[in-house]
Amino acid sequence: MLDGQTRPSFVRSAVEVIHGARVQIVLLECAPAARHARLVGPRGQPELSNPQMDSWAAYLRGQADDLNLPVIDTTNLGIDAAVDALAVYVHQVRADRAAAEQQA
């Protein structure tokens, strides 16, 4: 799992050279106001709450949309709920892959 502001297209191109790699990219995002509140408050990184960060977040969302990637909006989720939402997604992907392997 990668954490951070990594371009989905970069991740996808990096794993294409690894035969047999099973990778699923999911964008975790939140509204700009929520990101600002988190950076200024609990994260203690107010310098990161700026127009450049907003543009980067919009760029990442655009890549997710262009690549038809799933998006989990964490605007109204606490950390535990965001982790739970990601876990639900991971379990679904694993179940789908297992079902596809049984059919093959």
Order of alpha helices (4+ residues) and beta strands (2+ residues): alpha-beta-alpha-alpha-beta-alpha
